[in-house]
Amino acid sequence: MRAQGVKVDSVSLGEIERALAAGYDPQTCPDDIVFTADVIDAATLGARQ
């Protein structure tokens, strides 16, 4: 799916982790993962580092 240009709309840390495991790389293609959570917890903020 990634090779076909599919983007990820993530609402949780778990969904971001699954996207990374699937090969999405925010360093090379930062627009491929969109984070649209309305509630962000401390674990999610800490994962950003």
N, CA, C and O atoms as a Maestro MAE file, in Angstrom:
{
 s_m_m2io_version
 :::
 2.0.0
}

f_m_ct {
 s_m_title
 :::
 protein
 m_atom[196] {
  # First column is atom index #
  i_m_mmod_type
  r_m_x_coord
  r_m_y_coord
  r_m_z_coord
  i_m_residue_number
  s_m_chain_name
  s_m_pdb_residue_name
  s_m_pdb_atom_name
  i_m_atomic_number
  :::
  1 25 0.817 -1.186 0.000 1 A "MET " " N  " 7
  2 3 0.000 0.000 0.000 1 A "MET " " CA " 6
  3 2 0.864 1.255 0.000 1 A "MET " " C  " 6
  4 15 0.573 2.219 -0.707 1 A "MET " " O  " 8
  5 25 1.918 1.235 0.790 2 A "ARG " " N  " 7
  6 3 2.806 2.397 0.856 2 A "ARG " " CA " 6
  7 2 3.379 2.697 -0.526 2 A "ARG " " C  " 6
  8 15 3.464 3.857 -0.929 2 A "ARG " " O  " 8
  9 25 3.773 1.649 -1.249 3 A "ALA " " N  " 7
  10 3 4.343 1.823 -2.581 3 A "ALA " " CA " 6
  11 2 3.336 2.407 -3.570 3 A "ALA " " C  " 6
  12 15 3.724 2.981 -4.588 3 A "ALA " " O  " 8
  13 25 2.051 2.263 -3.273 4 A "GLN " " N  " 7
  14 3 1.000 2.801 -4.141 4 A "GLN " " CA " 6
  15 2 0.576 4.206 -3.727 4 A "GLN " " C  " 6
  16 15 -0.368 4.758 -4.291 4 A "GLN " " O  " 8
  17 25 1.262 4.784 -2.754 5 A "GLY " " N  " 7
  18 3 0.999 6.154 -2.352 5 A "GLY " " CA " 6
  19 2 -0.040 6.329 -1.259 5 A "GLY " " C  " 6
  20 15 -0.521 7.439 -1.032 5 A "GLY " " O  " 8
  21 25 -0.393 5.239 -0.579 6 A "VAL " " N  " 7
  22 3 -1.382 5.318 0.492 6 A "VAL " " CA " 6
  23 2 -0.786 6.056 1.690 6 A "VAL " " C  " 6
  24 15 0.334 5.764 2.111 6 A "VAL " " O  " 8
  25 25 -1.525 6.994 2.226 7 A "LYS " " N  " 7
  26 3 -1.122 7.743 3.420 7 A "LYS " " CA " 6
  27 2 -1.797 7.140 4.646 7 A "LYS " " C  " 6
  28 15 -2.804 6.444 4.518 7 A "LYS " " O  " 8
  29 25 -1.252 7.401 5.831 8 A "VAL " " N  " 7
  30 3 -1.807 6.890 7.084 8 A "VAL " " CA " 6
  31 2 -2.450 8.043 7.848 8 A "VAL " " C  " 6
  32 15 -1.819 9.078 8.067 8 A "VAL " " O  " 8
  33 25 -3.700 7.864 8.252 9 A "ASP " " N  " 7
  34 3 -4.386 8.809 9.133 9 A "ASP " " CA " 6
  35 2 -4.424 8.160 10.505 9 A "ASP " " C  " 6
  36 15 -5.209 7.241 10.740 9 A "ASP " " O  " 8
  37 25 -3.588 8.630 11.404 10 A "SER " " N  " 7
  38 3 -3.405 8.007 12.712 10 A "SER " " CA " 6
  39 2 -4.072 8.827 13.805 10 A "SER " " C  " 6
  40 15 -3.989 10.056 13.813 10 A "SER " " O  " 8
  41 25 -4.739 8.131 14.732 11 A "VAL " " N  " 7
  42 3 -5.363 8.816 15.870 11 A "VAL " " CA " 6
  43 2 -4.782 8.361 17.205 11 A "VAL " " C  " 6
  44 15 -5.257 8.781 18.260 11 A "VAL " " O  " 8
  45 25 -3.748 7.497 17.167 12 A "SER " " N  " 7
  46 3 -3.162 7.008 18.416 12 A "SER " " CA " 6
  47 2 -1.696 6.661 18.206 12 A "SER " " C  " 6
  48 15 -1.226 6.517 17.078 12 A "SER " " O  " 8
  49 25 -0.993 6.533 19.316 13 A "LEU " " N  " 7
  50 3 0.404 6.118 19.267 13 A "LEU " " CA " 6
  51 2 0.525 4.736 18.641 13 A "LEU " " C  " 6
  52 15 1.445 4.489 17.861 13 A "LEU " " O  " 8
  53 25 -0.387 3.837 18.971 14 A "GLY " " N  " 7
  54 3 -0.353 2.488 18.408 14 A "GLY " " CA " 6
  55 2 -0.443 2.489 16.894 14 A "GLY " " C  " 6
  56 15 0.247 1.713 16.232 14 A "GLY " " O  " 8
  57 25 -1.276 3.343 16.339 15 A "GLU " " N  " 7
  58 3 -1.396 3.417 14.881 15 A "GLU " " CA " 6
  59 2 -0.127 3.984 14.251 15 A "GLU " " C  " 6
  60 15 0.265 3.563 13.162 15 A "GLU " " O  " 8
  61 25 0.508 4.922 14.916 16 A "ILE " " N  " 7
  62 3 1.783 5.439 14.417 16 A "ILE " " CA " 6
  63 2 2.837 4.339 14.450 16 A "ILE " " C  " 6
  64 15 3.599 4.180 13.497 16 A "ILE " " O  " 8
  65 25 2.884 3.584 15.539 17 A "GLU " " N  " 7
  66 3 3.859 2.488 15.650 17 A "GLU " " CA " 6
  67 2 3.626 1.441 14.568 17 A "GLU " " C  " 6
  68 15 4.587 0.907 14.015 17 A "GLU " " O  " 8
  69 25 2.378 1.140 14.259 18 A "ARG " " N  " 7
  70 3 2.081 0.172 13.193 18 A "ARG " " CA " 6
  71 2 2.499 0.716 11.825 18 A "ARG " " C  " 6
  72 15 2.991 -0.037 10.984 18 A "ARG " " O  " 8
  73 25 2.308 1.995 11.602 19 A "ALA " " N  " 7
  74 3 2.737 2.595 10.338 19 A "ALA " " CA " 6
  75 2 4.255 2.526 10.195 19 A "ALA " " C  " 6
  76 15 4.767 2.224 9.117 19 A "ALA " " O  " 8
  77 25 4.968 2.804 11.276 20 A "LEU " " N  " 7
  78 3 6.429 2.709 11.246 20 A "LEU " " CA " 6
  79 2 6.870 1.277 10.987 20 A "LEU " " C  " 6
  80 15 7.801 1.043 10.216 20 A "LEU " " O  " 8
  81 25 6.206 0.315 11.628 21 A "ALA " " N  " 7
  82 3 6.539 -1.100 11.424 21 A "ALA " " CA " 6
  83 2 6.258 -1.536 9.988 21 A "ALA " " C  " 6
  84 15 6.906 -2.448 9.475 21 A "ALA " " O  " 8
  85 25 5.295 -0.885 9.345 22 A "ALA " " N  " 7
  86 3 4.947 -1.216 7.960 22 A "ALA " " CA " 6
  87 2 5.893 -0.562 6.956 22 A "ALA " " C  " 6
  88 15 5.784 -0.790 5.751 22 A "ALA " " O  " 8
  89 25 6.825 0.254 7.461 23 A "GLY " " N  " 7
  90 3 7.823 0.841 6.579 23 A "GLY " " CA " 6
  91 2 7.659 2.319 6.275 23 A "GLY " " C  " 6
  92 15 8.453 2.883 5.524 23 A "GLY " " O  " 8
  93 25 6.649 2.954 6.840 24 A "TYR " " N  " 7
  94 3 6.513 4.396 6.650 24 A "TYR " " CA " 6
  95 2 7.638 5.082 7.411 24 A "TYR " " C  " 6
  96 15 7.925 4.725 8.553 24 A "TYR " " O  " 8
  97 25 8.282 6.072 6.781 25 A "ASP " " N  " 7
  98 3 9.425 6.750 7.386 25 A "ASP " " CA " 6
  99 2 9.186 8.257 7.417 25 A "ASP " " C  " 6
  100 15 9.280 8.918 6.383 25 A "ASP " " O  " 8
  101 25 8.879 8.803 8.589 26 A "PRO " " N  " 7
  102 3 8.605 10.238 8.668 26 A "PRO " " CA " 6
  103 2 9.835 11.107 8.398 26 A "PRO " " C  " 6
  104 15 9.698 12.308 8.163 26 A "PRO " " O  " 8
  105 25 11.023 10.522 8.428 27 A "GLN " " N  " 7
  106 3 12.236 11.293 8.135 27 A "GLN " " CA " 6
  107 2 12.358 11.560 6.640 27 A "GLN " " C  " 6
  108 15 12.776 12.647 6.241 27 A "GLN " " O  " 8
  109 25 12.000 10.586 5.811 28 A "THR " " N  " 7
  110 3 12.133 10.756 4.364 28 A "THR " " CA " 6
  111 2 10.845 11.237 3.703 28 A "THR " " C  " 6
  112 15 10.891 11.926 2.684 28 A "THR " " O  " 8
  113 25 9.697 10.881 4.274 29 A "CYS " " N  " 7
  114 3 8.393 11.279 3.720 29 A "CYS " " CA " 6
  115 2 7.473 11.731 4.854 29 A "CYS " " C  " 6
  116 15 6.568 10.991 5.240 29 A "CYS " " O  " 8
  117 25 7.687 12.921 5.388 30 A "PRO " " N  " 7
  118 3 6.921 13.355 6.559 30 A "PRO " " CA " 6
  119 2 5.421 13.496 6.316 30 A "PRO " " C  " 6
  120 15 4.652 13.500 7.278 30 A "PRO " " O  " 8
  121 25 4.986 13.610 5.083 31 A "ASP " " N  " 7
  122 3 3.558 13.758 4.789 31 A "ASP " " CA " 6
  123 2 2.809 12.432 4.723 31 A "ASP " " C  " 6
  124 15 1.590 12.424 4.554 31 A "ASP " " O  " 8
  125 25 3.510 11.319 4.853 32 A "ASP " " N  " 7
  126 3 2.863 10.009 4.728 32 A "ASP " " CA " 6
  127 2 2.062 9.601 5.958 32 A "ASP " " C  " 6
  128 15 1.153 8.778 5.852 32 A "ASP " " O  " 8
  129 25 2.380 10.160 7.121 33 A "ILE " " N  " 7
  130 3 1.633 9.849 8.348 33 A "ILE " " CA " 6
  131 2 1.017 11.146 8.861 33 A "ILE " " C  " 6
  132 15 1.725 12.104 9.173 33 A "ILE " " O  " 8
  133 25 -0.303 11.164 8.944 34 A "VAL " " N  " 7
  134 3 -1.028 12.330 9.452 34 A "VAL " " CA " 6
  135 2 -1.584 11.967 10.819 34 A "VAL " " C  " 6
  136 15 -2.283 10.964 10.961 34 A "VAL " " O  " 8
  137 25 -1.278 12.779 11.827 35 A "PHE " " N  " 7
  138 3 -1.736 12.516 13.188 35 A "PHE " " CA " 6
  139 2 -2.913 13.430 13.491 35 A "PHE " " C  " 6
  140 15 -2.757 14.650 13.543 35 A "PHE " " O  " 8
  141 25 -4.097 12.843 13.693 36 A "THR " " N  " 7
  142 3 -5.322 13.633 13.855 36 A "THR " " CA " 6
  143 2 -6.051 13.336 15.156 36 A "THR " " C  " 6
  144 15 -7.280 13.383 15.204 36 A "THR " " O  " 8
  145 25 -5.312 13.034 16.200 37 A "ALA " " N  " 7
  146 3 -5.941 12.722 17.490 37 A "ALA " " CA " 6
  147 2 -6.521 13.982 18.120 37 A "ALA " " C  " 6
  148 15 -5.961 15.070 17.988 37 A "ALA " " O  " 8
  149 25 -7.648 13.820 18.804 38 A "ASP " " N  " 7
  150 3 -8.217 14.960 19.515 38 A "ASP " " CA " 6
  151 2 -7.810 14.959 20.991 38 A "ASP " " C  " 6
  152 15 -7.967 15.968 21.678 38 A "ASP " " O  " 8
  153 25 -7.295 13.841 21.475 39 A "VAL " " N  " 7
  154 3 -6.782 13.734 22.841 39 A "VAL " " CA " 6
  155 2 -5.381 13.144 22.749 39 A "VAL " " C  " 6
  156 15 -5.203 12.046 22.223 39 A "VAL " " O  " 8
  157 25 -4.387 13.864 23.256 40 A "ILE " " N  " 7
  158 3 -3.003 13.395 23.183 40 A "ILE " " CA " 6
  159 2 -2.498 13.181 24.599 40 A "ILE " " C  " 6
  160 15 -2.497 14.105 25.411 40 A "ILE " " O  " 8
  161 25 -2.063 11.944 24.898 41 A "ASP " " N  " 7
  162 3 -1.595 11.622 26.243 41 A "ASP " " CA " 6
  163 2 -0.078 11.765 26.349 41 A "ASP " " C  " 6
  164 15 0.605 11.986 25.349 41 A "ASP " " O  " 8
  165 25 0.436 11.639 27.558 42 A "ALA " " N  " 7
  166 3 1.871 11.812 27.815 42 A "ALA " " CA " 6
  167 2 2.713 10.788 27.064 42 A "ALA " " C  " 6
  168 15 3.797 11.122 26.586 42 A "ALA " " O  " 8
  169 25 2.240 9.553 26.950 43 A "ALA " " N  " 7
  170 3 2.999 8.517 26.238 43 A "ALA " " CA " 6
  171 2 3.176 8.890 24.768 43 A "ALA " " C  " 6
  172 15 4.245 8.682 24.195 43 A "ALA " " O  " 8
  173 25 2.145 9.430 24.173 44 A "THR " " N  " 7
  174 3 2.225 9.837 22.771 44 A "THR " " CA " 6
  175 2 3.195 10.998 22.603 44 A "THR " " C  " 6
  176 15 3.991 11.006 21.664 44 A "THR " " O  " 8
  177 25 3.140 11.965 23.487 45 A "LEU " " N  " 7
  178 3 4.071 13.088 23.413 45 A "LEU " " CA " 6
  179 2 5.505 12.631 23.626 45 A "LEU " " C  " 6
  180 15 6.410 13.134 22.959 45 A "LEU " " O  " 8
  181 25 5.736 11.697 24.532 46 A "GLY " " N  " 7
  182 3 7.073 11.182 24.802 46 A "GLY " " CA " 6
  183 2 7.637 10.386 23.649 46 A "GLY " " C  " 6
  184 15 8.854 10.348 23.470 46 A "GLY " " O  " 8
  185 25 6.799 9.754 22.870 47 A "ALA " " N  " 7
  186 3 7.249 8.940 21.739 47 A "ALA " " CA " 6
  187 2 7.820 9.794 20.626 47 A "ALA " " C  " 6
  188 15 8.523 9.295 19.747 47 A "ALA " " O  " 8
  189 25 7.527 11.047 20.664 48 A "ARG " " N  " 7
  190 3 7.986 11.966 19.632 48 A "ARG " " CA " 6
  191 2 9.497 12.156 19.664 48 A "ARG " " C  " 6
  192 15 10.085 12.557 18.659 48 A "ARG " " O  " 8
  193 25 10.123 11.880 20.774 49 A "GLN " " N  " 7
  194 3 11.555 12.138 20.952 49 A "GLN " " CA " 6
  195 2 12.417 11.095 20.341 49 A "GLN " " C  " 6
  196 15 13.642 11.184 20.415 49 A "GLN " " O  " 8
  :::
 }
 m_bond[195] {
  # First column is bond index #
  i_m_from
  i_m_to
  i_m_order
  :::
  1 1 2 1
  2 2 3 1
  3 3 4 2
  4 3 5 1
  5 5 6 1
  6 6 7 1
  7 7 8 2
  8 7 9 1
  9 9 10 1
  10 10 11 1
  11 11 12 2
  12 11 13 1
  13 13 14 1
  14 14 15 1
  15 15 16 2
  16 15 17 1
  17 17 18 1
  18 18 19 1
  19 19 20 2
  20 19 21 1
  21 21 22 1
  22 22 23 1
  23 23 24 2
  24 23 25 1
  25 25 26 1
  26 26 27 1
  27 27 28 2
  28 27 29 1
  29 29 30 1
  30 30 31 1
  31 31 32 2
  32 31 33 1
  33 33 34 1
  34 34 35 1
  35 35 36 2
  36 35 37 1
  37 37 38 1
  38 38 39 1
  39 39 40 2
  40 39 41 1
  41 41 42 1
  42 42 43 1
  43 43 44 2
  44 43 45 1
  45 45 46 1
  46 46 47 1
  47 47 48 2
  48 47 49 1
  49 49 50 1
  50 50 51 1
  51 51 52 2
  52 51 53 1
  53 53 54 1
  54 54 55 1
  55 55 56 2
  56 55 57 1
  57 57 58 1
  58 58 59 1
  59 59 60 2
  60 59 61 1
  61 61 62 1
  62 62 63 1
  63 63 64 2
  64 63 65 1
  65 65 66 1
  66 66 67 1
  67 67 68 2
  68 67 69 1
  69 69 70 1
  70 70 71 1
  71 71 72 2
  72 71 73 1
  73 73 74 1
  74 74 75 1
  75 75 76 2
  76 75 77 1
  77 77 78 1
  78 78 79 1
  79 79 80 2
  80 79 81 1
  81 81 82 1
  82 82 83 1
  83 83 84 2
  84 83 85 1
  85 85 86 1
  86 86 87 1
  87 87 88 2
  88 87 89 1
  89 89 90 1
  90 90 91 1
  91 91 92 2
  92 91 93 1
  93 93 94 1
  94 94 95 1
  95 95 96 2
  96 95 97 1
  97 97 98 1
  98 98 99 1
  99 99 100 2
  100 99 101 1
  101 101 102 1
  102 102 103 1
  103 103 104 2
  104 103 105 1
  105 105 106 1
  106 106 107 1
  107 107 108 2
  108 107 109 1
  109 109 110 1
  110 110 111 1
  111 111 112 2
  112 111 113 1
  113 113 114 1
  114 114 115 1
  115 115 116 2
  116 115 117 1
  117 117 118 1
  118 118 119 1
  119 119 120 2
  120 119 121 1
  121 121 122 1
  122 122 123 1
  123 123 124 2
  124 123 125 1
  125 125 126 1
  126 126 127 1
  127 127 128 2
  128 127 129 1
  129 129 130 1
  130 130 131 1
  131 131 132 2
  132 131 133 1
  133 133 134 1
  134 134 135 1
  135 135 136 2
  136 135 137 1
  137 137 138 1
  138 138 139 1
  139 139 140 2
  140 139 141 1
  141 141 142 1
  142 142 143 1
  143 143 144 2
  144 143 145 1
  145 145 146 1
  146 146 147 1
  147 147 148 2
  148 147 149 1
  149 149 150 1
  150 150 151 1
  151 151 152 2
  152 151 153 1
  153 153 154 1
  154 154 155 1
  155 155 156 2
  156 155 157 1
  157 157 158 1
  158 158 159 1
  159 159 160 2
  160 159 161 1
  161 161 162 1
  162 162 163 1
  163 163 164 2
  164 163 165 1
  165 165 166 1
  166 166 167 1
  167 167 168 2
  168 167 169 1
  169 169 170 1
  170 170 171 1
  171 171 172 2
  172 171 173 1
  173 173 174 1
  174 174 175 1
  175 175 176 2
  176 175 177 1
  177 177 178 1
  178 178 179 1
  179 179 180 2
  180 179 181 1
  181 181 182 1
  182 182 183 1
  183 183 184 2
  184 183 185 1
  185 185 186 1
  186 186 187 1
  187 187 188 2
  188 187 189 1
  189 189 190 1
  190 190 191 1
  191 191 192 2
  192 191 193 1
  193 193 194 1
  194 194 195 1
  195 195 196 2
  :::
 }
}
